[in-house]
Amino acid sequence: MLFVELALIRWAGANVVHLSYFSNFILLGSFLGIGIGFLIPAQRGQWLKRWTPVPLALLVILVREYPVQVRQNSSEVLYFTAVKTTGLPEWVTLPAIFLLTAVIMAGIGKITADLFRQLPSLDAYRYDLLGSITGSLSFAVLSWLRAPSVVWGVLAAAALLVLGGRRNTLLYGIPLTAMVAALFLETTTSGISWSPYYKIELEPSPTTTRTWYISANGVPHQSTAPLDVLMRKDSPYRQAYDQTPRNPHKRVLIIGAGNGNDVAVALAYGAQRVDAVEIDPRLQEIGSDLHPARPYDDPRVHVHIDDGRAFLERTKTKYDLIVLALPDSLTLVAGASNLRLESYLFTRQAFEAAREHLAPNGAFAMYNYYRESWLVDRFAGSLDDVYGHAPCMTTFKRNAAVLVAGMTPADQSCAKSWQPSGEVPAAASDDHPFPYLLHRSIPTLYLGALGAILLVTLLSVRLTGVRIRSTLRYTDMFLLGAAFLLLETKNVIGFALYFGTTWLVNALVFFGVLVAVLAAVEVRRRLRKVNQRLLQLLLFGSLAVVWLVPVDAVLSLPFAARLAAAIALAFTPIFCANLIFSDRLALAPDPTSAFGANLLGAMTGGAIEYLALVTGYQALLLVVAALYLGAFIAMRFAGRDQTAAVTFAPPPVSRR
């Protein structure tokens, strides 16, 4: 289940533009499907098991044949997209993808639930967690190897064939073969490769001003250009140097080095050392192999495959010039439905961190196609606050702008200084890292989608014959699934800030969560009895500590101490919660239904996460505590023994 879920999130986001911006769309569909699979009684729903591969094949073929670029006309939140809409209308394709995902995962969930019932509850949960770890590690290894999508399909097909058994070999084999064939056609298409973040398409340029065009997840993303084109007088690449004439430009840091255009320009201006930071190894490789100036071959260039903010927090070097070079990612951090890869580069704290790494007479520059004047005002206003004076601003066509801020006004030479075009939006912060969101609100685009998902959930539960009354006894499990999903998200966000938004950090966080959950299960299996009240106090106490410890305090620690603090803060509440859950699971009269209710709660938690767009991420801890408290009250009203029936459960079988 976990492997298929991860693969669907990556693959669908790579082929349907804006699903990469709304990865929870697939995640919530997965939770819905798995939850229903667990809630369906044992004697029902056998057809789901028999036909599981069919919706999987249909989904892959649908997306391959009818990819859709979603129209996004809202000014509430910005997406970086430069493509024409194609294929079926989004109101057809997106609901179809959500429903097919739910049916796929319901089938696999039903297979798992029937196996779950054959074992004692803690043994079943233990094997489930071991399987989750295996799925997580398998997908992480494939990401590291940059394996193409056909490999993901072959592994998923092999596992399903084993689970289907000999009687279903033909019934499973035909749709799974069709799925693998579709992925094979994609993989063998000329110019397509996979990075840990994107499906990358490489195409030679028919013009002399560019040599190669690079698309990521179907969106034009970067292009390589000859040095003489990059050095033209009106080029945005040279503005940071022309507007800082007193700057020696000897040490240059480029965040978002990508294919090497900015590196080539830095070398042309005489840089003696260039630290080129790029989060995506495949983009850097393309620049190394294909850029006409061969900037990455120069011994003065030092490449760092890393997150830009994490590099700033770790390095001790002082730079003459720091450049944020077109760092607009086209995907979200997995497990965080609103955090983009570059979000922590544009907070006030990030601008302050960059200033701390500037040498005397140094300068900071950033540029992009900002789309909206309010976004330029937000970034320029933040620089004005941090540096104490207005930055230089140079504008180009298509709403492109270059902002340059010297350490002092004398360290910049502006043809034009920034002047606000209207009311300046508040700066993004590490607690509210949403620079592309104009106001602290949940955009109507998200509200509409979440409302539709809620409606589909209610209808699905009714149509599949799930007995609602019998499920109500696990209201506590529902609430606790929601609470744990939010707690898990908060941990993903914390580690992304402390150590970077890289795929490896993200994979290690989820691996750590699963290991902590498994450790709690193993401890419970070896204890005759646990003190539930004490564990409850430890859980709420650990949540209070996480709330009280400032993020800045953790960021200021050396790497080893920061890692130790982050692990303690993240995994202590997880361990306590799951030790309590394991004890409760052993006593549950119907553990399979309990899991189902828990997963539907996790889906609800995924929707509640959007509150962070209004409140910021720290406030989610208050919601977590309230949900845990609500679960405790629900158990008391249900008449269960307080010391034996309190459940603080994670989503047990679905990990991103």
Secondary structure as GFF3:
##gff-version 3
##sequence-region A 1 656
A	DSSP	alpha_helix	2	15	.	.	.	ID=ss1
A	DSSP	alpha_helix	24	39	.	.	.	ID=ss2
A	DSSP	alpha_helix	46	50	.	.	.	ID=ss3
A	DSSP	alpha_helix	53	65	.	.	.	ID=ss4
A	DSSP	alpha_helix	90	116	.	.	.	ID=ss5
A	DSSP	alpha_helix	121	145	.	.	.	ID=ss6
A	DSSP	alpha_helix	149	164	.	.	.	ID=ss7
A	DSSP	three_ten_helix	166	168	.	.	.	ID=ss8
A	DSSP	alpha_helix	169	187	.	.	.	ID=ss9
A	DSSP	beta_strand	192	194	.	.	.	ID=ss10
A	DSSP	beta_strand	199	204	.	.	.	ID=ss11
A	DSSP	beta_strand	212	216	.	.	.	ID=ss12
A	DSSP	beta_strand	219	224	.	.	.	ID=ss13
A	DSSP	alpha_helix	227	230	.	.	.	ID=ss14
A	DSSP	three_ten_helix	236	238	.	.	.	ID=ss15
A	DSSP	alpha_helix	239	242	.	.	.	ID=ss16
A	DSSP	beta_strand	251	255	.	.	.	ID=ss17
A	DSSP	alpha_helix	261	268	.	.	.	ID=ss18
A	DSSP	beta_strand	273	278	.	.	.	ID=ss19
A	DSSP	alpha_helix	281	290	.	.	.	ID=ss20
A	DSSP	three_ten_helix	295	297	.	.	.	ID=ss21
A	DSSP	beta_strand	301	305	.	.	.	ID=ss22
A	DSSP	alpha_helix	308	314	.	.	.	ID=ss23
A	DSSP	beta_strand	319	325	.	.	.	ID=ss24
A	DSSP	three_ten_helix	343	345	.	.	.	ID=ss25
A	DSSP	alpha_helix	348	356	.	.	.	ID=ss26
A	DSSP	beta_strand	358	369	.	.	.	ID=ss27
A	DSSP	alpha_helix	373	387	.	.	.	ID=ss28
A	DSSP	beta_strand	392	395	.	.	.	ID=ss29
A	DSSP	three_ten_helix	397	399	.	.	.	ID=ss30
A	DSSP	beta_strand	400	406	.	.	.	ID=ss31
A	DSSP	three_ten_helix	409	411	.	.	.	ID=ss32
A	DSSP	alpha_helix	444	463	.	.	.	ID=ss33
A	DSSP	alpha_helix	468	472	.	.	.	ID=ss34
A	DSSP	alpha_helix	475	499	.	.	.	ID=ss35
A	DSSP	alpha_helix	503	525	.	.	.	ID=ss36
A	DSSP	alpha_helix	532	548	.	.	.	ID=ss37
A	DSSP	alpha_helix	551	555	.	.	.	ID=ss38
A	DSSP	alpha_helix	559	587	.	.	.	ID=ss39
A	DSSP	alpha_helix	591	608	.	.	.	ID=ss40
A	DSSP	three_ten_helix	609	611	.	.	.	ID=ss41
A	DSSP	alpha_helix	612	615	.	.	.	ID=ss42
A	DSSP	alpha_helix	620	637	.	.	.	ID=ss43
A	DSSP	alpha_helix	642	645	.	.	.	ID=ss44
###
